[in-house]
């Protein structure tokens, strides 16, 4: 889908208090709030205030299989004077993981419809348990028009590489593969492999810190929520817990430093942000 030149401000009448900071070279799109139930550990107040203090002019929100947090994010972003980019993190029944950001109001309607259908019934037509979401690749493909889709690789890059051709065929509009530092000693090799893999399929990597909390000191709370989600204790959780406290909001300057060898991964975040013209005010 074509990118527009420059940031489109027309969807924000009279700026609505946004844009205290100048446009940053990097925009975080892989951010989850506490509406990603038992996955992320910070609310919209902390996330938007921290993003503004770090120099962001815009930041995305992509909670797991829900748009429930977007209104709170929009409201708090006005106070923090940054632009909220509205999206969702789609975890499909097959395990495929993607960030989805609607470019315009019509695409937002399709994303909302997809999530609603995913929460209504499972593959056999039975009503879902509360909070459950059943999404398939075919369902996403039928609602993907106008969505910026970013495939998020898991720990197993061999499995991700094996499934990427099918994903590309089903979602011809998908343009990016997410790339994040895991701090396990092989990050340069891992991101280089993702870069080559993306290029081989006509895609580009897109930088993210895959954010679960606004600051490092929130990591203990995130560990507790992981234990609740997995039904274990801190003492017994072991490798279910993150190995470090790095999944916090980092400044645009720090992300540019980390991805200095892949400047196109940084540029991709800005290009996606600048192409998004949708805002919740469009629903008024």
C-alpha positions in Angstrom: 0.0 0.0 0.0 1.4 3.4 -0.9 3.0 5.6 1.8 2.0 9.2 2.0 4.5 12.0 2.1 4.8 13.5 5.6 2.6 13.0 8.6 -1.1 13.5 7.9 -2.5 15.8 10.6 -5.9 16.2 9.1 -7.4 13.4 11.2 -6.6 15.4 14.4 -8.7 18.5 14.3 -6.9 21.5 15.9 -4.3 19.0 17.0 -6.4 17.9 20.1 -3.4 18.7 22.3 -1.1 16.3 20.5 2.5 16.8 19.2 4.4 18.5 22.0 7.6 16.7 20.7 9.0 17.0 17.2 8.8 13.9 15.0 11.2 11.3 16.2 13.0 9.0 13.8 11.6 5.9 15.6 8.1 5.1 16.7 7.4 2.2 19.0 4.6 0.0 17.6 5.1 -3.2 19.6 3.6 -1.8 22.9 1.1 -3.6 25.1 -0.8 -2.1 28.0 -2.4 -3.7 31.0 -5.4 -4.5 28.8 -3.3 -7.3 27.5 -4.6 -9.3 30.5 -1.8 -10.9 32.6 0.7 -10.1 29.8 1.7 -6.5 30.2 2.3 -4.5 33.4 1.8 -0.8 32.7 -1.3 1.3 32.2 -1.9 4.1 29.7 -1.0 6.9 32.1 2.5 5.5 32.7 3.1 4.5 29.1 2.1 7.8 27.5 3.8 10.0 30.2 7.0 8.0 29.8 6.8 8.1 26.0 6.5 11.8 26.0 9.4 12.2 28.4 11.5 10.0 26.2 10.9 12.3 23.2 8.2 10.4 21.3 5.7 12.3 19.2 3.7 9.2 18.5 3.4 5.7 20.0 1.4 2.6 19.1 -0.8 0.5 21.3 -1.3 -3.2 20.3 -3.0 -5.2 23.0 -3.4 -9.0 22.6 -6.6 -9.7 20.5 -8.4 -6.6 21.8 -9.0 -3.0 21.2 -10.2 -2.5 24.8 -7.3 -0.3 25.8 -7.4 2.2 23.0 -9.9 4.7 24.5 -7.8 5.0 27.7 -4.7 5.3 25.6 -6.3 8.0 23.4 -7.4 10.0 26.5 -4.1 9.8 28.3 -2.2 10.7 25.1 -3.9 14.0 25.0 -2.6 14.8 28.5 0.9 13.6 27.5 0.7 15.4 24.1 1.6 12.5 21.9 -0.3 10.9 19.1 -1.7 7.4 19.9 -1.6 4.9 17.0 -4.4 2.5 17.4 -3.8 -1.2 16.7 -4.1 -4.7 18.1 -1.8 -7.7 18.5 -3.4 -10.7 16.7 -2.5 -14.1 18.1 -4.0 -16.7 15.7 -5.2 -20.1 16.7 -2.2 -21.6 14.8 0.2 -19.5 16.9 1.0 -16.9 14.3 1.6 -13.5 16.0 1.1 -10.2 14.2 0.8 -6.5 15.0 -2.1 -4.9 13.1 -2.5 -1.2 12.6 -5.5 0.2 10.6 -4.5 2.9 8.2 -8.0 4.6 8.1 -11.5 4.4 9.5 -12.6 1.6 7.1 -9.6 -0.5 8.1 -10.4 0.1 11.7 -14.0 -1.1 11.1 -12.6 -4.3 9.5 -10.2 -4.9 12.4 -13.1 -4.4 14.9 -15.3 -6.8 13.0 -12.5 -9.4 12.9 -12.0 -9.3 16.7 -15.7 -9.4 17.4 -16.1 -12.5 15.2 -13.1 -14.1 16.9 -14.7 -13.6 20.3 -18.1 -14.9 19.3 -17.5 -18.5 18.4 -14.8 -21.1 18.0 -14.0 -23.2 15.0 -16.9 -25.5 15.8 -19.4 -22.7 16.2 -19.5 -23.1 20.0 -19.7 -19.9 22.1 -16.3 -18.8 23.4 -15.3 -18.6 27.1 -15.1 -15.1 28.3 -12.0 -13.4 27.1 -11.1 -16.1 24.6 -10.5 -15.2 20.9 -10.5 -17.7 18.1 -8.8 -16.1 15.0 -7.6 -18.0 11.9 -5.4 -16.9 9.1 -8.3 -17.2 6.7 -10.4 -14.9 8.9 -7.6 -12.3 9.0 -7.0 -12.5 5.2 -10.7 -11.6 4.7 -10.3 -8.5 6.9 -6.8 -7.4 6.1 -7.4 -4.7 3.6 -6.0 -1.4 4.8 -4.1 -3.0 7.7 -0.4 -2.5 8.3 0.6 -6.0 9.3 3.9 -6.9 11.1 4.7 -10.5 11.6 6.3 -11.1 15.0 8.7 -14.1 15.2 8.8 -16.3 18.2 11.9 -17.8 19.8 12.1 -20.5 17.1 13.3 -18.8 13.9 13.4 -22.1 12.0 9.7 -22.5 12.6 9.0 -18.9 11.7 11.0 -19.2 8.5 9.0 -22.4 7.6 5.7 -20.6 8.1 6.5 -17.3 6.5 5.8 -18.3 2.9 2.2 -19.3 3.8 1.8 -16.1 5.6 3.0 -14.0 2.7 0.7 -15.9 0.3 -2.3 -15.4 2.6 -1.6 -11.7 3.4 -0.1 -10.1 0.2 -0.4 -6.7 1.8 1.9 -7.6 4.7 5.1 -5.6 4.5 7.1 -6.1 7.6 8.7 -8.6 10.0 9.2 -7.4 13.6 12.8 -7.4 15.0 13.6 -7.0 18.6 16.7 -7.6 20.9 16.3 -10.6 23.2 19.6 -10.0 25.0 20.5 -13.7 24.9 23.9 -13.2 23.3 23.0 -13.8 19.6 21.0 -10.7 18.8 23.1 -9.5 15.9 23.0 -12.8 14.2 19.3 -13.2 14.9 18.3 -9.8 13.5 20.6 -10.3 10.5 18.9 -13.6 9.8 15.4 -11.9 10.1 16.6 -9.2 7.8 17.7 -11.7 5.1 14.5 -13.7 5.6 12.3 -10.6 5.2 14.2 -9.5 2.1 13.9 -12.9 0.5 10.1 -12.6 0.7 9.9 -9.0 -0.4 9.4 -7.6 3.1 11.4 -5.4 5.5 12.2 -5.7 9.1 10.7 -3.2 11.5 12.4 -2.4 14.8 10.5 -2.8 18.1 11.4 -3.4 21.8 8.2 -5.5 22.2 7.3 -3.4 25.2 5.5 -4.9 28.2 6.0 -2.1 30.7 7.0 1.5 30.8 10.1 1.3 33.0 12.5 -1.5 34.2 11.2 -1.3 37.8 7.8 -2.6 36.6 9.4 -6.0 35.7 8.6 -7.7 39.1 4.9 -7.0 38.6 5.1 -8.5 35.1 6.7 -11.6 36.6 3.8 -11.9 39.0 1.3 -11.7 36.3 3.1 -14.3 34.3 2.9 -16.6 37.3 -0.8 -16.0 37.6 -1.3 -16.6 33.9 0.6 -19.8 33.9 -0.6 -21.1 37.3 2.7 -21.2 39.0 4.8 -19.3 41.6 7.8 -17.1 41.4 9.9 -19.9 42.9 8.8 -22.5 40.4 8.3 -20.3 37.3 11.8 -20.8 35.9 12.1 -20.1 32.2 8.5 -18.9 32.0 9.8 -15.6 33.4 11.7 -13.1 31.2 15.5 -13.4 31.6 15.9 -9.6 32.0 14.0 -6.3 32.5 14.7 -5.0 29.0 11.1 -5.0 27.7 10.4 -1.4 28.7 10.0 1.7 26.6 13.4 2.8 25.3 14.0 6.3 23.8 14.1 6.8 20.1 17.8 7.6 20.3 18.5 4.3 22.1 16.5 2.3 19.6 18.4 4.0 16.8 21.7 3.1 18.5 20.6 -0.5 18.9 19.6 -0.8 15.2 22.5 1.2 13.8 23.3 -1.7 11.5 19.7 -1.8 10.2 18.6 1.8 9.7 15.8 0.6 7.4 14.2 -1.1 10.4 14.0 2.2 12.2 12.8 4.0 9.1 10.0 1.5 8.7 8.5 2.5 12.0 8.3 6.1 11.0 6.9 5.2 7.5 4.1 3.2 9.1 3.3 5.9 11.6 3.2 8.6 9.0 0.9 6.5 6.7 -1.7 6.0 9.5 -4.5 8.7 9.2 -6.9 7.0 11.6 -7.7 8.5 15.0 -10.5 7.6 17.4 -11.9 11.1 16.8 -12.8 9.9 13.3 -15.6 7.8 15.0 -17.3 10.8 16.5 
